[in-house]
Amino acid sequence: MDIVLEAKHIDKYFKKPVKFQVLKDINFQIKTGEFTSIMGKSGCGKSTLLYILSTMDTNYTGELYLQNQLITGKDATHLSYLRNKHIGFVFQFHYLLSEFTVLENVMLPAKKLAEKSVVDIKQTAQNKLKMLNIEHLALKKASQISGGEKQRVAIARALINNPSIIMGDEPTGNLDSHNAENVFSIFKQLSEEQGLSLLIVTHDEDFAKKTDRILLMEDGKML
Ligand SMILES: Nc1ncnc2c1ncn2[C@@H]1O[C@H](COP(=O)(O)OP(=O)(O)OP(=O)(O)O)[C@@H](O)[C@H]1O
């Protein structure tokens, strides 16, 4: 099986208010199509790790590989390109632009990547909305749809550039149990049917148990 993401000896320190080591020698691999959850008590370093893995935080030591390519040390422009191309994000809060339509929101990361024509991007966005059963929402403004619908739009947006991996920081954290279950099923389907890799931070043990693998963190270490 191919390896999508690999972390080798990741250490990170915060210097303020006092110097402390928040991540301690983190090592793991994510394979193609693997659905992995990260669990651990509040403050153990999950979000800090996800920030590094998603290439948004470059202030660490160790090595990070995306699609077998060493990305540690790459400049900001290159990182931004790789992030847009290979990684899709789903957060606890959807971060949709409320005055934009659903379709426009989904199209945005592809416009940023600028590798396809607007016509093609629109078609791809419509396909993603269809896949998530929300094509009827395409022309509504993001402010006019429900919380569960917003999170499905956020997933469509994360998928627009056909990433190799979806990363999520408590993507079901703001949803009621019905919508959380729905989002989980979508993730499961993406992993099983489309071979997409997923790495999701969650506090929900029932959710985590249904993923392929749980990475457990404690006090900055991966157990
Ligand atoms: N910018 C920062 N400067 C200093 N310390 C920080 C900073 N960000 C986070 N921390 C600390 O680093 C530790 C890990 O934080 P992190 O947000 O990664 O934890 P977490 O496991 O995601 O927690 P939660 O489950 O509550 O979201 C915590 O002790 C936190 O207070």
The ligand as a Tripos MOL2 file, in Angstrom:
@<TRIPOS>MOLECULE
LIG
   31    33     1     0     0
SMALL
NO_CHARGES

@<TRIPOS>ATOM
      1 N1          0.4710   29.1460   20.5950 N.pl3     1 LIG1
      2 C1          0.6820   28.4980   21.7400 C.ar      1 LIG1
      3 N2          1.5920   28.9390   22.6380 N.ar      1 LIG1
      4 C2          1.8320   28.2790   23.7730 C.ar      1 LIG1
      5 N3          1.2080   27.1380   24.1320 N.ar      1 LIG1
      6 C3          0.2660   26.6510   23.2920 C.ar      1 LIG1
      7 C4         -0.0420   27.2840   22.0500 C.ar      1 LIG1
      8 N4         -1.0050   26.5600   21.4290 N.ar      1 LIG1
      9 C5         -1.2800   25.5150   22.2310 C.ar      1 LIG1
     10 N5         -0.5270   25.5570   23.3510 N.ar      1 LIG1
     11 C6         -0.5070   24.5650   24.4360 C.3       1 LIG1
     12 O1         -0.0080   23.3540   23.8650 O.3       1 LIG1
     13 C7         -0.6970   22.2300   24.4090 C.3       1 LIG1
     14 C8         -1.3320   21.4230   23.3040 C.3       1 LIG1
     15 O2         -2.3660   22.1960   22.6960 O.3       1 LIG1
     16 P1         -3.3120   21.5790   21.5490 P.3       1 LIG1
     17 O3         -4.2660   22.6370   21.1460 O.co2     1 LIG1
     18 O4         -2.4570   20.9650   20.5180 O.co2     1 LIG1
     19 O5         -4.0620   20.4320   22.3650 O.3       1 LIG1
     20 P2         -5.2680   19.4870   21.9240 P.3       1 LIG1
     21 O6         -4.8670   18.0940   22.2630 O.co2     1 LIG1
     22 O7         -5.6520   19.7610   20.5150 O.co2     1 LIG1
     23 O8         -6.4150   19.9730   22.9050 O.3       1 LIG1
     24 P3         -8.0350   20.0090   22.7110 P.3       1 LIG1
     25 O9         -8.4630   18.5740   22.6810 O.co2     1 LIG1
     26 O10        -8.4930   20.7070   23.9440 O.co2     1 LIG1
     27 O11        -8.3230   20.7650   21.4580 O.co2     1 LIG1
     28 C9         -1.6820   22.7890   25.4360 C.3       1 LIG1
     29 O12        -1.0690   22.7360   26.7000 O.3       1 LIG1
     30 C10        -1.8720   24.2230   24.9860 C.3       1 LIG1
     31 O13        -2.2030   25.0430   26.0730 O.3       1 LIG1
@<TRIPOS>BOND
     1     1     2 1
     2     2     3 ar
     3     2     7 ar
     4     3     4 ar
     5     4     5 ar
     6     5     6 ar
     7     6     7 ar
     8     6    10 ar
     9     7     8 ar
    10     8     9 ar
    11     9    10 ar
    12    10    11 1
    13    11    12 1
    14    11    30 1
    15    12    13 1
    16    13    14 1
    17    13    28 1
    18    14    15 1
    19    15    16 1
    20    16    17 2
    21    16    18 1
    22    16    19 1
    23    19    20 1
    24    20    21 2
    25    20    22 1
    26    20    23 1
    27    23    24 1
    28    24    25 2
    29    24    26 1
    30    24    27 1
    31    28    29 1
    32    28    30 1
    33    30    31 1
@<TRIPOS>SUBSTRUCTURE
     1 LIG1         1 GROUP 0 **** ****
